Amino acid sequence: MFISSRKQLPLFIITFLVFLLLLAACSQSNNSMPTRKTKAAPTSTEAAASTTTVPSLTPTHPATSTPTATPEPVSLIDVDPDDLEKVNIRFWHAWTGPVEQVMNDIVAQFNKENEWGIQVQAESQGTLDQLYENVQAGISENNPPDLAIGYLYQALDRDAGQELVNLNDYVGDPIWGL
């Protein structure tokens, strides 16, 4: 992924979540109910051979637990929710056809429902190679997308120019992450 501004970096985790939702929407699901194995009724011989258990006459007391305070999670990234209001994110991808439609539906739902007013504009750029060329042109014109997908070798090429930001801290953040 290519990120053009460190100031808008907290927003990219949200876009990354949208991307993950797309992947989840594209995966196959199994909606069938699990089957339950039932045990056959015991025969009269088995029933006679079973023993019954007599309840204990000694009263038992339920164990008590001492409540402990749960520490409040602390974010590893510096995000002020007020700074997220009215933010626009240009997201370039290489999906077309039905996959692009699913992406557009997810983006539309995110744009409608996110509590911060963030707006994502997803744009197909053709193939992954065309997308890479368009990102390169955008960088040279000082107008790259805020977020873009790409092949690993393309991302590593951009990383040499220190254009990328490691999203691990964002994904793993206890407040903003997954």
Buried (B, 14 or more C-beta within 10 A) or exposed (E): BBBBEEEBBBBBBBBBBBBEBBEEEEEEEEEEEEEEEEEEEEEEEEEEEEEEEEEEEEEEEEEEEEEEEEEEEEBEBEBEEEBBEEBEBBBBBBBEEEBBEBBBEBBEEBBEEBEBEBBBEBEBBEEBEEBBBBBBEBBEEEEBBBBBBBEEEBBEBBEEEEBBBEBEBBBEBEEBBE
